[in-house]
Amino acid sequence: MNFKNYILKTTNAAPLAVFRVLFGLLMCISMIRFWYHGWIDTLYVKPNFHFSYYGFEWIKPIGIYTYLIFIIAIIAALFVLLGFKYRIAIITFFISFTYIELMDKTTYLNHYYFVSSLSFLLIFLPANARFSVDAFLSKRGYNLVPKWTIDSIKLLLGIVYMYAGLAKLNSDWLFRAMPLKIWLPSKYDLPIIGNTLMQQNWFHYAMSWSGIIYDLFIPFLLLNKKTRSLAFILVVIFHVFTRILFPIGMFPYIMIVATLIFFDARVHEKIILYIKKGFQLSRNSISNTKVYRYKNTLIPKIVVVFFMFQLLFPWRYLMYPGELFWTEEGYRFSWRVMLMEKAGYANFKIMNGKTKEFFYVDNTDFLTSFQEKQMSFQPDFILEYAHYLGNHFTKQGHQNIEVYADCFVALNGRLSKRYIDSTVDLYKQKESFKHKNWILPFRDEIKIKGL
């Protein structure tokens, strides 16, 4: 089948409609949960300084009005759930959620990036074609949609899983069971398994290897009708177990719900009927002959470009020298999930370049404990903080400012090593996409690299 014929092929719209409803519901819950726990205030309102993404330095929290961004995201997610003014709603949700994600680099998580990517993709999909307020009000509901619209969500999920699996193909994960060997013993307080399995060396390796096998094969098991039910059970077990072990928020539930897209339309028809019954909605079905057609032929091409980016962007780390886990150049936005345990210590010296007089900074005067922890082992954080300190003390009237970092980092259970060249004035270094040659070389080797 050539590309043109594939684009014209249609399928039942029920899976796309159910996906929209569940995605909107989970996003509402996620935003409200974030607010409920007080994280808006703790992470965005109270801190005096926020770490920015390169090129997006202009995106910052807006004080108490940051709550307004969350309100907009919650309302947009609710409208997505209902399929009301869907196109405006999903665009609004994408912009507001992504703005929240970009406000502070300290809070970076792979699943935030996943939600932004997925919501961007949903902008171009007719998720309101059926079982939506839009379809009801316009009386133009469609039972059939282009097949690629549903396949595109499956493809995005497949990329997430496959790339997460490929990233685990390294010697630390395979032959040292790192970082699970560090994390799992700390779960000694779990009932029954805490003091038994979590402390066993063989279990650490079993978890590491099963994680790779799961990530690499689950997309194919979900695509195969014969193994789909078993695969879904594995998805539920895997994500519930990881949710118990690690504080990763709503991500496990998002992945479980998203996986339903792989099931036949009959399953989604039952879900729709169940929802209609629960809310006492009309059970009238729409004509099977009504097909949603794109008027703009540019949309499929935009989606193709989106997936080319998703496939190629994670490999950008190959352009940088050195060990990826050490330098982290090209690490983010690449579906590398829970691959390393890094701990650092960073002490900053402010020096007068002419008189050589200096003093050391108390990081707690400027950063929260969470910010300081994240800054201590990530080079772009260290550089940005050095510039912030330089600007701060310059404004205070200090002359000929130079900023030096005395920094040590431990990676995946190795002994702590000096991380930053302490003779380099970081205040003179500029952020860019170029390699940061002031990061000291990794005096070890992580063999076997998949991604």
N, C-alpha and C positions, 0 to 999 in steps of 0.2 A: 504494500500500500504506500503510495507516494504521499508527500506532505499535504498537497492540495486536497486529496480525497480524505485524508485523516481529519483535516480541519473541518470538513463538511459533515463528518459522521456525527450522529446524535445519540443521546442516551437519556434515560429517565432523570429528571431534575431533582428527585427526592433526596439523594445523598448530599447534594449541594445545599439544599434547603435546611436539612438537619444539621449539617456542618455549620452553617451560618448561625442557627439558633443556639447551638451548644457553645460555639466560639464566643458569641456575644454574651452569653450567660457567664462563662468562665472569666471573661475580661471584666465584667461588672463586679463579680465576686472578688477578683484579684485586686482591683483598684480600691474597693471598699475595705478589703482586708488590710491593704497597705496603710490606708488612712487610720483604721481602727487601732493598729499596733503603734501608732504615733511615729511612724517612720518618715512621714513627710516633714515633720518638725525636726526630728533628730538628724536626718540626712541632708535636708535641703534648706530649711529655714534658719536653724541655729548656727551652723558653721559659718565662719567669717570668710573662708577661702574654699573654693571648689576647683577640683582638677578637671581640665577641659580636654576634649579630643582635638587633635591637630586639625586645623581648618574649621573647627566649630567652636572656637573660643568665644564667639558672640552669644552662644546659647548658655544662659545662666539661670539659676533660680531667681524669682522676682519677689523675694521676701514673702510676706504673708499672702500675697496674691498667687503664690505657687499653688495654693489650695484650689484656686479657680481653674488651673490647668487640669487638675485631677477631676474636678466637677465636670468639665467639658468632656474629658475622656470617658467618664462614667455614663453621662447622658448619651454620648455617641455610641458606646457599646450597647446600651439599652435599645437604641434605635436600630442598630445592626441586628440585635436579637429579634426584634419585631419585624424587621424588613421594612421600616418606615423611613422614607426619604433615604433609601439605602446608599445611593452613590455618595451623597453629601455626608452621610453618617460615617461610612467607612473611610473616606478621605479625612474627615475630621478626627476620627480615632487614630488613624495612622500618623497624622501630623502631631497630635497632642501626646500620644504615647511615645513616639520617637523623640519628641522634644524632652519629655521626662527622662528618657533613656540617656540623652546626650547632655543633660544638665550637669552631671558629675560622673566622671570616669571611674570614681571609686566604687560605684555601685554596679559596674559592668557584670552581666551574667549572660551566658549563651542563650538562655531562654528568653531574655528581653530582646535580643537580636532576632530570635526565631519569631517572636510575636510581631516585631516590626516588619520582618520580611514577609510573613504570612499576610499581615493586614495590607501591605503594599500589593501583593498578588491579588488579594480579594477585590481590590479596586477595579480590576479588569475582568472579574468574573460575575455572571448574572445570578448571584446568590439569592436575589429577591424575586427570581422568575416565578417561584412557586412558594406557597405557604408563607405569605408575607402580607403585611398591611398594604404595601404598594400594589401587589397583585389584586387584592380585594377592592381597593379604592378605584383602580383603573379598569377593573373587570377584564384585564388582559393577562391573566395567569398563563404560564407556559409549563406544560408537562415534560417537554423535551428541551434539552440544552446541548450544545456541542460537547462531544465526549471529552475533548481535550481540556475543558474547564475543570472537570473532576480529576482527570489524570494529572493535571498540573499540581494539584495539592498532594497527590500520591508521590509525585516526583520530588517535591520539596521535602517531604518526610523521608523519602528514600535517601536523598542527599545528606540530610542530617545524620541519619543512622550510619550510612556507609562511610562518611568522612570521619565520624566519631570512632568507628571501628578501625579505619586505616591509621588514625592518629595513635591508636593504642599499640600499633605494631612497632614497638621500640623495646630495647633491652631492659630498661627500667621496669616497664610494665610486665613484660613476659618472664624475665629471669630473676628479677628482684622483688616482684609483687609490690612495687612502689607506685603510688603512695599508699595503697590500701594497707600495707603492713604497718604503716604509721597510724592510719585512721581507725581501723577496725578494733584494735585492742582497747581503744578509748571508750568503746561501747559496752564496757563490762557490766553496766547497769541494766542492760536489756534483759527482760525475763527469759529464763530457760537457756537461751543461746549466748547470753552475754559473757558468762564465765566459762563457757565450754568452747563453742565453735569460734567465737571472735578472738580467742587467744591462741588458736592453733595455726601453726605456720602453713600447713597443707591447705587450710581453708582460705588463707590469704591468696595463695596461688590459684586455687579453684575459682575464687571470685574474679581474679584478674583474667584468667583464660575464658571463663564463661561470659564475661563482659564483652570480650572481643568477638566470640562466636555469636553472641546475641546481636550485637550491632551489625555485623557483616551479613548475617543471614536472615534477620527478621523481615526486611523488606520483601525478599523473595518468598518467604513463607506466607506473608500476608497477601501477596499477589496470586498465589496458587490457591484455587478454591478448595482443594482437598486438605490443605494444611492450615487454612485461614482461621478456623475456630481454635485450633491448638495454638496457633501463633498469637491470637488475641489473648488467650489465657496466659501465655508467657509474657506478653506486654503488661498485663495487669499485675502479675506476680513481680516482674522485674521492677516496675515503677513504684509499686506499693512498698516493696522492700527497700529500694533506694530512698524513698520518702521517710521511712522509719529510721534509716541509718544516717541520713544527711539532711541538713536544713536547707532544702532547695525549693521551698515555697510551693507555688501552684504548678510548676513545670511537669511533675509526674501526671497530674490530672489532665493537663492540656494535651500531653502526648497520648494518654489513654483514650480520651475523647476523640482526638484527631484521627486515631487509628481506625475508627468506625467507618471512615471514608472508603476503606478497602472492601467493605461488605457490599453484597448485592443490593439493588434498589428495593427488593422485597423487605429486607430488614428495616430500611429507612421508612418504607411505607407504613410498617407496623409502629415505628416510633412516632410518626406523624399522627396516626390514628390514636395512639395512646395519649399524646399531648392534647389532641382535640377532645378526647373523652374526658381527660382530667380537667380541662377548662371549659367543658360544655360548648365547644365550638361546632359549627356546622360540619358534617362529615361528607358533604357533597364533593365529588371528585371533578376535576376539570378534564376537558377533552384531550385524549391522547394524541390528537392530530396537531395540537398547537405547539409549534417549534420556535424557540428563541433563536433569532439570527442576528449576528453583529452587522450593524450598518457601516461601522468603521473597520476597514480591513487592516488598519495599522495596529489594532490591539493585539492580535496574535503575534505580530512581529515584536512588539514591546515585551511580551511575555517571553519570547525566545531570547531576547537580549538579557532579560532578567536572569534566566537560567544559565546563560553563558557566563554571566558574572558570578553566579553562585558556584559554578563548577570550577572556574579559573581562579577566583580571588583567594581561596585558601592556600594555593600553591605559591603565593608571592614570597613566602619565607625563603624560597630557593634563591632569591636575588641577594640575600644577606649572608655574610660569612659567619662562622661561629655556630655554637650550639643553640638551637631555637629555645629550649627550655631555660637557658641561661640569659640570653639577650632579650627574648620575647619579641623580637622584631618580626612582625608578621604573624603573631600568635593569636590575637583577638579576631573575632568575626570569621572564624574558620572551623567551627563545630568541634573544637578541642575541649572535651568535657572532663574535668576532674582528673587531669593527667599528672599533676605535680603538686608537691608540698614544698613551698618556699617560705623561709623565715629570714628576716633581715634586721639589721641594726644600722641606722644612718645618723651620723652626727655631723652637723654643718658648722664650718668655721667661716666667720666673716672677717676679712682682712683688709687693711688699708694697704693698697699696692705700693705706696711710696714709703710709708713709715714702718711697714711690716707689723704694725700693732694689730692684734686680733682678739676675738672673743668667740665663744661657742653659743649656739642657739639652743634654747629649750623648746623643742618641737611642740610641747603641750601648750605653749603660748599662742600657737597659730593653728594647730590641727587637732581634730578629735582623735581619740585613740584608734578608731577604725581607719581614719585617713592616714594616720602615721604608720599603722601596720601595713596598709596597701602600698604606701609610698616607699617603704624601706627596702623593697626588693624588685621594684619595677623602674627601669631606667628613664622612661619618659616622665613618670611621676617625679623622680628625683630631679630631673632637669627643670621641669616646670616649677617645682617648689624652690629650687635654687634661684630661679629668676624672680619668683615672688619675694623671696627674702632680700635679694639684691635691690629690688625696687623699693621695698619697704624701708630698708635702712638708708637708702639714698634719699628718700623723702624726709627721713628724720634728720638729715643734715650730715650724715657720714660721707667722707670723701674717698675717692679712688677705690670703690668697693670691689672686692674679689670674693668669690664664694667657692669654698672647697668642701668636698664630702668625704667623710671617713666612714666607709660603708662595708659591711660584711654580710654575706648571704649563704645560707645552707639550702641545698637542693636535694630533695628526695632522700633524706637521711644521711647525706654526706656531711663531713665536717665543714664548719663555716669557713668561707674563703673571702679574701678581699675582693670586692665587686667593682668598685669605681676607682679609677686612677686618681689618687688623692693629690696629685701635683697639678691637675688640670683645673683651671678656673672655669667652673660651670656657668658663671654669669656671662662669659664670652661665647659660650656654645649656643648655637641656634637649633631649634627643633626643625626637623625636615624628614623626608622619607629616606634620607641617606643613612648609611650605617653609622652608629655611634661608636667611634673608635676609642672613646674614653672608657668603654666597658672593658674590664680586664678579661683576658682569655679564660675559658673554662678548662681547668687543669684535670680533666677526666674525659671520659668518652661514653656517650649513649649510642649504642650500636643498633643496627636494624631500624630503618626509618621508613614508615609507610607514607605518612602525610606530615 
